[in-house]
Every structure is written in C-alpha cells, then in structure tokens.
Amino acid sequence: MKIAVEFEECLKDSPRFRATIEEVEGDVCELESKLDKLVKLCIGMIDAGKAYNTANKQFVNGIRELAQQSTKDEVIESSLTKFAESLTEMINYHTILFDQAQRSIKTQLQTFVKEDLRKFKESKKHFDKVSEEKEAALARNAQAPRNKQHEVEEATNILTATRKCFRHIVLDYVLQINVLQSKRRSEILKSMLTFMYAHLTFFHQGYDLFSELQPLMKQLGGQLDQLVVDAAKDKRDMEQKHSTIQQKDFSNDDTKLEYNVDAEKGIAMEGYLFKRASNAFKTWNRRWFSIQNNQLVYQKKFKDNPTVVVEDLRLCTVKHCEDVERRFCFEVVSPTKSCMMQADSEKLRQAWIKAVQNSIATAFRERGDEEEKLDRRASTSTGSLDSGGEPKEKPLKGESALQKVLTIPGNSCCCDCGQPDPRWASINLGITLCIQCSGIHRSLGVHFSKVRSLTLDTWEPELLKLMCGLGNQVVNGIFEARREELVARKPQPGDPRQDIEAFIKAKYVERRFVRRPSDEELRTKVVSLSKQEKRLSSSNDHLPPRPPPPTPKLRPASNASGKSVRSADSGIQNSADGSREMLADTPSTISPADTDPPEAPPMAMPAVLPPASPCREPVFYEPKDCSAGLQLYWAAGARSLPDMAEALAHGAPVNWVNAEDQKRTPLIMAVQGGSLVTCEFLLQNAANVNQQDAQGRAPLHHATILGHTGQVCLFLKRGANQNAADMEEKTPLSMAVEAANADIVTLLRLAKMNEEMREAEGYSPAGDETYQDIFQDFTQMASNDPELLNRYEQYNTPRPGP
C-alpha cells in the first residue's frame, strides 16, 4: 500500500511535510467537491428516471385501455395485452435500476462524504490549532531573556508540552490522511462497480424478456402481410356490395326498409313512427317503436330506457284512425290510455296493425300458461314479511358487494400499500385491503382489525352500508394525518413484507400518524357534533305521518316436538322502524285480521293501548372537560361515522360512560340517533351490547322504547340479553307489549323461543329456519326499505325532558 504522507516526516515538520500536507488538503477539498457534484447528478438522474417511469406507465395504461376497447378483435387484444405486460416488466426493471443507483451512488458516496471527510476536516482543525500553538511557543522561547531564569524555564516547559501535543495530533492527522486516501479508492470503485452491475442485470433482464417476446413479434410480422391483403380484399367486396345496393330499385318495396323483425330476440316488430303527445298542443314526435315481450315500447335514443306504452298487450286493441288530418294513422287503446301513431305509408300502417294483432294473440297464449304456474306457486306459499310481493334482496356476495364497496373514494386501491383492485376488507375500520395487507391485519388480532373477503364472504346490508359510510380516503385522513409531517414513507406494492408490516403496526396499533387535537379543537368538535345531533333530533320530530302498510303474515315454524307454532302477537298493529323520528306516542288498536288465531291463548290486550314509554331526548350542556369519549358519544348521536372513527383513533373507549347523562354509552346514543349503521360500527369495534345506563336500561331497552325495529333485530343477532330488567323491573318484551309494537314483540318472542329450542335435546345449534328467515327479512327491510316498518300514524307529540 502506498502511503500518502510518511509518519517519520511529520515528526520533523519540515517544509517538505508542509508542502505534502497542503497538496493533500487541496486534493481532499477537490474530491469532496467532485463527490458532491456526482451525488447531485445521481439525484437528478433518479428523479428523471422516475418521471420517465411515470410517463411510461401512463403510456402502458393507454395500451391496456386500447386492448380493452378491442375485445372484439382477439388478435389485437391478446397482442396489446402481451406487449403491455412486457413493457410493465421493463418499467419494473427500470425501477430496480434506479433504486440500485440510489443505494450505490447516492447513499454510499453521501455516507463517505459525511463520515470520512468529516473526520478528516475535524483532524485538520486540531492540526491547524496545535500548529499555531507550537509556533507561538517557539517564538516565546526564543524571546525569553537570558537574565530572567524563571521566564526561560516557563517558556521551555510550554515549548516541551506543546511539542509533545503536536506530535500526537500530527500523527493522528497523518493517520487520518492515509486512511482516507486508501478508503477513497475502495468506496468510489465499490459504488461504481455496483452501479455498473445493476446496468448489466438490467440489460440482461431486458434481453431475456424480449427474447421470449420475439417469437410472438415474428408471428405478428408474418400475419401483418396477410392482414393487409385481407383488408384490401374486404374493401373491394364492400365497395362492390355498396354499388349493387345503390343500383337496386326499392320504390315498390319500401316497407321492408322501414321496419325490422327479429324473432330470435323476441322482437315482433320495430321501426320509426310518429307519436302524438298527450299535452295540450298534441304535438307529433318521431320515435323508435318496438313490440317485444308482449309490450309496446318506444325510445328516443338507443341508450335511453324504453318507455312502455302498453304493459300487457292482452288488455289493448288496435284500430285505424281516419278522423284525423294526418294520413296513415292508427291507435292502440288500453283500459287506461290510448296512443295515436302515424306510419310513413299505408303498407307500414297495415304491417304495424297486423303485428299488434298477432302479438295480442301471442300474449294471450303465453301469459295464460305463465299465470297458471304463478297461481299454483302462490297457493302453496306461506307468505313473507316482504311488502308488495317483491322478492326479497338477499345478502350480497361476490362481485355485487365488491362493486358497491369499490365505488367509494379511495377504495379502488389497498388502503395501506396502494395495490390496485383489492379483494379484502377490514369491517371494523371500513377499509379495503390487498391480500398481503389483509394477512398482516389478521395477525394484529380482531381487537384491531376484522378481515373479511369482498368476494368469498356474504355481506349483510348493514355491514355493507358501514363499509360505504367510511372508505380508504376517510380512514387514511384520520390514521395518516401526520404521516407527511413525520416524513414517514408509505409502502408501495412490491415492497418487502416486513416494511409493510412495520408501517401497518405503526399506523393502527401505535397510531403514530394520528393527529391529536388540542383541547380547544376537541371542544369545538364536541360542540359542533352536539348541535348537529340536536338539529337531527328536532327535524325528525315533525315528519308527516305515513299510512301503515298491511301487516305481513309469518311463515309457520316447527318447534322441537314438531308442532306448528305461530307468534302470539302477530295480530298486533306493528310499530315504527329504526329511525329516530319514528317514535309512536299515540294509541293504536289491535288488528288481528291478517293472521290466524294463535294456538295458545293470547295475553289480554285492551282495545286501545297506551302510548309507548317515552325516551328522554338528550340535552346538551357545555362540557367542562372534553375527551375523545365525549366526541364518540355525540358523534354516535349525530350519525357521523367519520367522527366516530376519529374518536376511536384518538383512544376513545368504545364503552365510554357519560356520568353527567344517566351513565349512557355511545351505543345507547347511537340508538337515540336512530341509525342502524352507527350501531353496527360500534358493535364491530367491540361495544358491549348489554351495558346498562343509570336506569338499568341496555341498548335493547332503548331501541324497544323508541320502536327501532331494525336496531332490535341487530342487537338480538349480536347476543343482547332480552331477559334483562331495568330499575322498574321492565324487560324489553314487556315494554314492546305495552307499546303494542307487534314487530318487536314478534322478534323478541321468536328469539326467546329459538333460544329455548336450541337448549332442547337434539335441536340444531343453528336455530329454527323460520326464525332465521324472519330475522333476515327484518334485516333487509331495516337496511333497504325502512319505510315498510313504519306501521304507526305519527303525531307531533313532544317528548318529555329528563
């Protein structure tokens, strides 16, 4: 190894040593400048590469979109898809190359400059300082007078100490110089060699990739010649056909050009007709009419939904119209309305009239068979809780749930790593996840995240609405509020699992990126939520009454002994459903007309029942000490899922107790707010469904008092204790009977009966099938058609205070 500065030479401190030191220092200064420049150029190259990759990705996305648009041409679609995949791989290789450049050039050389060159500069400062002190000591020793012995001794001692210190420091300085000169070679060559090997790997990967693609490219090149020949031949054939049709005389056969018959698609007739409007001006408009599925419909544009003129051709007739000024008119008449139309010629009018008449005859034959089948099916059915005879909506599964959830802002990519097209979700957080992040969430435990598949699992409507009420954009706004401020890098697709896992734990377990509000901000938030809750409460108390629909009949069930059982309360007039404004404060009467009499004698009920027990309206007070728990409390009443999620992220206990408001919990407040989704959110986040307030009332009591049928159904499914009694020894069932709320009485008694039958020997743990069906019916109505559960005519009776 060649030594830049000899150690023996430094002890002499000769002019040659000083010249060498000066030369080395200038060289190191220039080296630092060159390295800084190289690092900056590397950063610029990496930034330009990232911009290139971004533009390249957009270009590849354009190729993919063109391939998707060309689905009818298999050759174009498959070729462009393959090309896009190859270019995507090249983009990935470019990304790896730039990452390697950042690690080898930028990071490694920056470390060399910051550490090794910094040590050199510090040694130089010490050397320069001790050199000055040595020169001063030499000068003082030389100036000491001969006749002053004490000054001579002092100067001599100082010089001796200074020389000793100089020797130590100059040796350290020379050592640092020699080490730096030796290390600069290895550091520079190591970083550059690593960078060159990265290039070598990049070009090898690109060569291998396109070597695999080359056979396809050669095949397409061979096909292109034939495609050009085929295109020229098709052009000649189409020009010849165009010329033949152009020369044909259609003067006596215009009818066939004006309408079309497509029996395969069920279209008996279609074409343009003028239609007379039903307005006062009786204007005529040209529309595209068709006879299909035994209906007469028309549309203005192809993409418009068809407007039905006659829903059932069996109920109509068609006739000529000669009493109007226009020619070629005919009229289709039904029991409720008539439609005047005009054809372009007499032949067209006759064709349309004949087509309508034939369709009427066909409709009679087809509908007769169909109605006979429906009658047989209806005679054997036992009825359903669904109103209007429409088929009930089943819990969503697969692509239906996926499509609904992915339409929420931010949900099209994984919430934590940005992977597109996620297929998993955390139901208590309300976010979508890729498969890798979902596995990490599962490892956190269900007290942090509950993972469910968007395509494989069944989604209840209230859970689906919960997912749609939050979403990745809202949740990231809470759990990543301070991420950029803390300069924390968010994982990207393809990052190592340990990096993604560390980020997810920091995000949800440690909540490191959550922004903690100040006391004033928290107070403002709580006041705002309380006012929002008050506005909702006041506006809901004055909704107009809705007429009660007919009470549905329950299907017969089987108990453990095989005997048929029915709800003893199915004849009671049903009460309001789960919205806050639907509290019934007026008497109702028994209406047993819709059900058969029960096997067991029903409990005695008066002809006119007293109103339901009132539930106190929450009174807001200016809080003395605001907390996240108080925010969760008022957010639950205001039905604000984002504010509830924010409160939980700030550490609010989900079972927080408001000591100044009858020891009520956020779940009880959610019942007061009347929202099924806020209750589901709290329950998914481990809220205690049986926690009681100061009056001994659990959420099930409050939902029963308010007549929130959907919430009662939800709490029973979540394991609520229906036998719990409050301070007045009232159970939810006794409260529902007192309020004459037939739906809730039915649910509570069915749940109790099902619990008793489950305990019976040999009964299925899953419970009675009818019980499951009825609960599913109520769940669907509470989430999708809550107005169907509003069986009371409501009056604006003010609710008493606390």
Summary of the structure (lengths in Angstrom):
residues: 802
radius of gyration: 42.0
end to end distance: 91.8
largest distance: 150.6
contacts: 2411
relative contact order: 0.05
helix: 56%
strand: 9%
